[in-house]
Amino acid sequence: MLEFKSLQEGQKLEPLVKPAVTKVQLVKYAGASGDFNPLHTDDAFAQSIGMSGVIAHGMLVMGFLGQYMMDLAGTSAAPTNFKMRFGAMTKPGDEITCSAIVKKIYKNEAKQFVDLELYAEKAPGKVVGFGEATLQMI
């Protein structure tokens, strides 16, 4: 959870390391999201279109970053903005590390805000998702 008083621009925040993605997780996510594209659940199909096997839903990675952002916010902040772009593919066995850097700290009309740069990596330098979020301190 963030403490506004202790933040500094350029500060790297404590990361969140997710357990390795599993095929079971992808099937469960397909059911929860309604995205039953066989690229995410059927290795034979994925191989028939030139992939080595199934890949994770991009929105699953976005969910990881969303969880991380909400963990950072805790009860001291509320998200006012969350954007993400996808990078490399995530495959079963990939362990995703979510991290953030404090981009900007500012006040607007007596309200305090923190802009964050967000990253999801499957290995150092292998970005599977990146984005930004603004948190309003409450």
C-alpha positions as CSV (number, residue, x, y, z in Angstrom):
1,M,0.0,0.0,0.0
2,L,1.3,3.4,-1.0
3,E,2.1,6.2,1.5
4,F,1.9,9.5,-0.3
5,K,4.4,11.2,2.0
6,S,7.1,8.6,1.3
7,L,6.9,8.5,-2.5
8,Q,9.5,10.1,-4.8
9,E,9.4,10.5,-8.6
10,G,11.5,7.8,-10.2
11,Q,11.0,5.4,-7.2
12,K,10.7,1.8,-8.1
13,L,7.9,0.1,-6.1
14,E,7.9,-3.4,-4.6
15,P,7.0,-5.9,-7.4
16,L,4.3,-8.6,-7.4
17,V,5.5,-12.0,-8.6
18,K,2.7,-14.2,-9.9
19,P,3.0,-18.0,-9.9
20,A,3.8,-19.6,-13.2
21,V,0.9,-19.5,-15.6
22,T,-0.7,-22.9,-16.1
23,K,-2.9,-24.5,-18.8
24,V,-5.6,-25.1,-16.2
25,Q,-5.5,-21.4,-15.3
26,L,-6.0,-20.5,-19.0
27,V,-9.0,-22.9,-19.3
28,K,-10.5,-21.3,-16.1
29,Y,-9.9,-17.8,-17.4
30,A,-11.6,-18.8,-20.7
31,G,-14.6,-19.8,-18.7
32,A,-14.6,-16.6,-16.6
33,S,-14.0,-14.3,-19.5
34,G,-16.1,-16.1,-22.2
35,D,-13.0,-16.0,-24.5
36,F,-12.9,-19.6,-25.8
37,N,-10.5,-19.0,-28.6
38,P,-8.7,-22.4,-28.9
39,L,-5.4,-20.5,-29.2
40,H,-5.6,-20.2,-25.4
41,T,-6.7,-23.7,-24.6
42,D,-5.9,-26.3,-27.3
43,D,-2.2,-27.0,-28.0
44,A,-3.0,-28.9,-31.3
45,F,-4.9,-25.9,-32.6
46,A,-2.2,-23.5,-31.6
47,Q,0.4,-25.7,-33.3
48,S,-1.8,-26.0,-36.5
49,I,-1.4,-22.2,-36.9
50,G,2.3,-22.1,-36.3
51,M,2.6,-21.6,-32.6
52,S,4.6,-23.9,-30.3
53,G,1.5,-24.3,-28.1
54,V,-1.2,-22.3,-26.3
55,I,-0.6,-18.7,-25.2
56,A,-2.3,-16.8,-22.4
57,H,-5.1,-14.3,-22.9
58,G,-3.7,-10.8,-23.1
59,M,-6.5,-9.7,-20.7
60,L,-5.2,-12.2,-18.1
61,V,-1.9,-10.2,-18.0
62,M,-3.9,-7.0,-17.8
63,G,-5.7,-8.6,-14.8
64,F,-2.3,-9.2,-13.2
65,L,-1.4,-5.6,-13.6
66,G,-4.8,-4.5,-12.4
67,Q,-4.4,-6.7,-9.3
68,Y,-0.9,-5.2,-8.7
69,M,-2.3,-1.6,-9.1
70,M,-5.1,-2.3,-6.6
71,D,-2.6,-3.9,-4.1
72,L,-0.5,-0.7,-4.3
73,A,-3.6,1.5,-3.9
74,G,-4.9,-0.5,-0.9
75,T,-7.2,1.6,1.2
76,S,-5.1,4.8,0.7
77,A,-5.8,5.5,-3.0
78,A,-8.4,5.0,-5.7
79,P,-7.5,4.4,-9.4
80,T,-8.6,7.2,-11.7
81,N,-6.9,5.9,-14.8
82,F,-5.5,2.6,-16.0
83,K,-4.2,1.9,-19.5
84,M,-2.2,-1.0,-20.9
85,R,-0.6,-2.3,-24.1
86,F,0.5,-5.8,-24.8
87,G,4.0,-6.9,-25.5
88,A,5.5,-10.4,-25.9
89,M,3.3,-13.5,-25.6
90,T,2.8,-15.2,-22.3
91,K,2.9,-19.0,-22.3
92,P,2.3,-21.7,-19.7
93,G,5.3,-21.9,-17.4
94,D,6.0,-18.1,-17.6
95,E,6.2,-16.4,-14.2
96,I,5.0,-12.9,-14.5
97,T,6.5,-10.1,-12.4
98,C,4.5,-6.9,-12.1
99,S,6.4,-3.7,-11.2
100,A,5.9,0.0,-11.2
101,I,7.9,3.3,-11.2
102,V,6.5,6.5,-9.8
103,K,6.4,8.8,-12.8
104,K,4.8,11.9,-11.3
105,I,3.5,13.1,-7.9
106,Y,1.2,16.2,-8.0
107,K,-1.8,18.0,-6.5
108,N,-4.8,19.3,-8.3
109,E,-7.5,21.2,-6.6
110,A,-6.3,20.0,-3.1
111,K,-6.3,16.4,-4.3
112,Q,-3.1,14.3,-4.4
113,F,-2.3,12.1,-7.4
114,V,0.4,9.6,-8.3
115,D,1.1,8.6,-11.9
116,L,2.7,5.2,-12.2
117,E,4.4,3.4,-15.1
118,L,3.5,-0.3,-15.0
119,Y,5.3,-3.3,-16.4
120,A,4.6,-7.0,-16.6
121,E,7.6,-9.1,-17.5
122,K,8.1,-12.8,-17.9
123,A,11.9,-12.4,-17.5
124,P,14.1,-9.3,-17.2
125,G,13.6,-7.3,-20.3
126,K,10.9,-9.6,-21.7
127,V,7.9,-7.3,-21.3
128,V,4.5,-8.9,-21.9
129,G,2.5,-5.8,-20.9
130,F,3.1,-2.2,-20.0
131,G,1.0,0.7,-19.2
132,E,0.2,3.5,-16.8
133,A,-2.2,4.3,-13.9
134,T,-3.1,7.3,-11.9
135,L,-4.0,6.9,-8.3
136,Q,-5.8,9.5,-6.3
137,M,-4.8,9.5,-2.7
138,I,-7.7,9.4,-0.3
